[in-house]
Amino acid sequence: MYKLKYYTLTKEEKIKLKDTFYKTEFGNNIKKRLDRLFLTGILGIIFSILLIILHTSKWDIITGIILLTASLIFVIGSHKVRIDKINTYLTKKKK
């Protein structure tokens, strides 16, 4: 079982760790991809809420709910992957 050292760090240590991780080539590429995924999720949430509010048929509501669910998975998943990659970097860096 791998360790979750990231959650035991203080706020300042987390900021420093993120800065050093994002300065690496791998960290920079991951940050771009995860930011793009997060932005897609946010835009999907906004669009799905507009579909639900301004519905013209029942299919708009169903499509909005499905899109809202997928967008929330994108946002939560991008956060979890970001924490996982930073934690992996932290545990591999010490060894």
C-alpha atoms as an extended CHARMM CRD file, in Angstrom:
* protein
*
        95  EXT
         1         1  MET       CA              0.0000000000        0.0000000000        0.0000000000  PROA      1               0.0000000000
         2         2  TYR       CA              1.4760000000        3.3030000000       -0.9920000000  PROA      2               0.0000000000
         3         3  LYS       CA              1.7430000000        6.2410000000        1.3620000000  PROA      3               0.0000000000
         4         4  LEU       CA             -0.2540000000        9.4540000000        1.2260000000  PROA      4               0.0000000000
         5         5  LYS       CA              2.4480000000       11.7960000000        2.4240000000  PROA      5               0.0000000000
         6         6  TYR       CA              0.9040000000       14.7670000000        0.6400000000  PROA      6               0.0000000000
         7         7  TYR       CA             -1.9280000000       15.0510000000        3.1500000000  PROA      7               0.0000000000
         8         8  THR       CA              0.4760000000       15.2120000000        6.0980000000  PROA      8               0.0000000000
         9         9  LEU       CA              2.3190000000       18.2830000000        4.7890000000  PROA      9               0.0000000000
        10        10  THR       CA              1.6470000000       21.8230000000        5.9280000000  PROA      10              0.0000000000
        11        11  LYS       CA              0.1940000000       24.4360000000        3.5980000000  PROA      11              0.0000000000
        12        12  GLU       CA              3.5740000000       26.0380000000        2.8760000000  PROA      12              0.0000000000
        13        13  GLU       CA              5.2120000000       22.6630000000        2.2010000000  PROA      13              0.0000000000
        14        14  LYS       CA              2.4190000000       21.7650000000       -0.2320000000  PROA      14              0.0000000000
        15        15  ILE       CA              2.9380000000       25.0220000000       -2.1410000000  PROA      15              0.0000000000
        16        16  LYS       CA              6.7070000000       24.4540000000       -2.3670000000  PROA      16              0.0000000000
        17        17  LEU       CA              6.2030000000       20.8570000000       -3.4480000000  PROA      17              0.0000000000
        18        18  LYS       CA              3.7570000000       21.8710000000       -6.1720000000  PROA      18              0.0000000000
        19        19  ASP       CA              6.1920000000       24.5040000000       -7.4410000000  PROA      19              0.0000000000
        20        20  THR       CA              9.0780000000       22.0330000000       -7.6520000000  PROA      20              0.0000000000
        21        21  PHE       CA              6.8610000000       19.3870000000       -9.2700000000  PROA      21              0.0000000000
        22        22  TYR       CA              5.5280000000       21.7750000000      -11.9110000000  PROA      22              0.0000000000
        23        23  LYS       CA              9.0730000000       22.9050000000      -12.7750000000  PROA      23              0.0000000000
        24        24  THR       CA              9.8980000000       19.4050000000      -14.0260000000  PROA      24              0.0000000000
        25        25  GLU       CA              9.0860000000       18.5240000000      -17.6270000000  PROA      25              0.0000000000
        26        26  PHE       CA              6.6840000000       15.7480000000      -16.6190000000  PROA      26              0.0000000000
        27        27  GLY       CA              4.9670000000       17.9910000000      -14.0610000000  PROA      27              0.0000000000
        28        28  ASN       CA              4.5320000000       20.7860000000      -16.5850000000  PROA      28              0.0000000000
        29        29  ASN       CA              2.9200000000       18.4080000000      -19.1050000000  PROA      29              0.0000000000
        30        30  ILE       CA              0.6250000000       16.9260000000      -16.4750000000  PROA      30              0.0000000000
        31        31  LYS       CA             -0.4010000000       20.3960000000      -15.2890000000  PROA      31              0.0000000000
        32        32  LYS       CA             -1.3980000000       21.4550000000      -18.7970000000  PROA      32              0.0000000000
        33        33  ARG       CA             -3.4360000000       18.3070000000      -19.3540000000  PROA      33              0.0000000000
        34        34  LEU       CA             -5.1650000000       18.4310000000      -15.9860000000  PROA      34              0.0000000000
        35        35  ASP       CA             -5.9400000000       22.1430000000      -16.3350000000  PROA      35              0.0000000000
        36        36  ARG       CA             -7.5030000000       21.4230000000      -19.7230000000  PROA      36              0.0000000000
        37        37  LEU       CA             -9.5580000000       18.5970000000      -18.2080000000  PROA      37              0.0000000000
        38        38  PHE       CA            -10.6600000000       20.8380000000      -15.3230000000  PROA      38              0.0000000000
        39        39  LEU       CA            -11.6710000000       23.6370000000      -17.7030000000  PROA      39              0.0000000000
        40        40  THR       CA            -13.6450000000       21.1710000000      -19.8350000000  PROA      40              0.0000000000
        41        41  GLY       CA            -15.4440000000       19.9900000000      -16.7070000000  PROA      41              0.0000000000
        42        42  ILE       CA            -16.3030000000       23.5290000000      -15.6210000000  PROA      42              0.0000000000
        43        43  LEU       CA            -17.6150000000       24.4480000000      -19.0730000000  PROA      43              0.0000000000
        44        44  GLY       CA            -19.6450000000       21.2380000000      -19.1270000000  PROA      44              0.0000000000
        45        45  ILE       CA            -21.1600000000       22.0720000000      -15.7470000000  PROA      45              0.0000000000
        46        46  ILE       CA            -22.1450000000       25.5480000000      -16.9330000000  PROA      46              0.0000000000
        47        47  PHE       CA            -23.6230000000       24.2320000000      -20.1740000000  PROA      47              0.0000000000
        48        48  SER       CA            -25.5250000000       21.4510000000      -18.4140000000  PROA      48              0.0000000000
        49        49  ILE       CA            -27.0330000000       23.8810000000      -15.9030000000  PROA      49              0.0000000000
        50        50  LEU       CA            -28.1430000000       26.0860000000      -18.7920000000  PROA      50              0.0000000000
        51        51  LEU       CA            -29.6980000000       23.0450000000      -20.4940000000  PROA      51              0.0000000000
        52        52  ILE       CA            -31.5940000000       22.1200000000      -17.3480000000  PROA      52              0.0000000000
        53        53  ILE       CA            -32.8190000000       25.6610000000      -16.6610000000  PROA      53              0.0000000000
        54        54  LEU       CA            -33.7350000000       26.6070000000      -20.2390000000  PROA      54              0.0000000000
        55        55  HSD       CA            -35.2050000000       23.2430000000      -21.2280000000  PROA      55              0.0000000000
        56        56  THR       CA            -37.5590000000       22.9510000000      -24.1930000000  PROA      56              0.0000000000
        57        57  SER       CA            -38.2110000000       19.2300000000      -23.8970000000  PROA      57              0.0000000000
        58        58  LYS       CA            -37.6220000000       16.3810000000      -21.4970000000  PROA      58              0.0000000000
        59        59  TRP       CA            -34.5750000000       15.3180000000      -23.5290000000  PROA      59              0.0000000000
        60        60  ASP       CA            -32.8330000000       18.5770000000      -22.6740000000  PROA      60              0.0000000000
        61        61  ILE       CA            -33.2080000000       17.7800000000      -18.9770000000  PROA      61              0.0000000000
        62        62  ILE       CA            -31.9460000000       14.2080000000      -19.4440000000  PROA      62              0.0000000000
        63        63  THR       CA            -28.9920000000       15.4040000000      -21.5310000000  PROA      63              0.0000000000
        64        64  GLY       CA            -28.2280000000       18.1030000000      -18.9620000000  PROA      64              0.0000000000
        65        65  ILE       CA            -28.1980000000       15.6180000000      -16.0880000000  PROA      65              0.0000000000
        66        66  ILE       CA            -25.9270000000       13.2070000000      -17.9740000000  PROA      66              0.0000000000
        67        67  LEU       CA            -23.5800000000       16.0420000000      -18.9470000000  PROA      67              0.0000000000
        68        68  LEU       CA            -23.5720000000       17.3720000000      -15.3780000000  PROA      68              0.0000000000
        69        69  THR       CA            -22.6170000000       13.9430000000      -14.0450000000  PROA      69              0.0000000000
        70        70  ALA       CA            -19.8030000000       13.5220000000      -16.5740000000  PROA      70              0.0000000000
        71        71  SER       CA            -18.5270000000       17.0510000000      -15.9190000000  PROA      71              0.0000000000
        72        72  LEU       CA            -18.4390000000       16.4980000000      -12.1610000000  PROA      72              0.0000000000
        73        73  ILE       CA            -16.4590000000       13.2970000000      -12.7510000000  PROA      73              0.0000000000
        74        74  PHE       CA            -13.9930000000       15.3150000000      -14.8630000000  PROA      74              0.0000000000
        75        75  VAL       CA            -13.5160000000       17.9690000000      -12.1810000000  PROA      75              0.0000000000
        76        76  ILE       CA            -13.1740000000       15.5260000000       -9.2820000000  PROA      76              0.0000000000
        77        77  GLY       CA            -11.0120000000       13.1550000000      -11.3220000000  PROA      77              0.0000000000
        78        78  SER       CA             -8.5970000000       15.8800000000      -12.3770000000  PROA      78              0.0000000000
        79        79  HSD       CA             -8.1370000000       16.8730000000       -8.7360000000  PROA      79              0.0000000000
        80        80  LYS       CA             -7.5560000000       13.2830000000       -7.6270000000  PROA      80              0.0000000000
        81        81  VAL       CA             -5.0550000000       12.5950000000      -10.4190000000  PROA      81              0.0000000000
        82        82  ARG       CA             -3.2040000000       15.8280000000       -9.6090000000  PROA      82              0.0000000000
        83        83  ILE       CA             -2.8660000000       14.8350000000       -5.9410000000  PROA      83              0.0000000000
        84        84  ASP       CA             -1.8520000000       11.2920000000       -6.9120000000  PROA      84              0.0000000000
        85        85  LYS       CA              0.8990000000       12.4720000000       -9.2800000000  PROA      85              0.0000000000
        86        86  ILE       CA              2.2540000000       14.9800000000       -6.7440000000  PROA      86              0.0000000000
        87        87  ASN       CA              2.2270000000       12.3250000000       -4.0380000000  PROA      87              0.0000000000
        88        88  THR       CA              4.0440000000        9.8730000000       -6.3330000000  PROA      88              0.0000000000
        89        89  TYR       CA              6.6440000000       12.5500000000       -7.0490000000  PROA      89              0.0000000000
        90        90  LEU       CA              7.0420000000       13.1740000000       -3.3220000000  PROA      90              0.0000000000
        91        91  THR       CA              7.5290000000        9.5060000000       -2.4300000000  PROA      91              0.0000000000
        92        92  LYS       CA              9.8950000000        8.8030000000       -5.3570000000  PROA      92              0.0000000000
        93        93  LYS       CA             11.9320000000       11.9720000000       -4.7410000000  PROA      93              0.0000000000
        94        94  LYS       CA             12.9290000000       10.9580000000       -1.2260000000  PROA      94              0.0000000000
        95        95  LYS       CA             14.2910000000        7.5440000000       -2.2750000000  PROA      95              0.0000000000
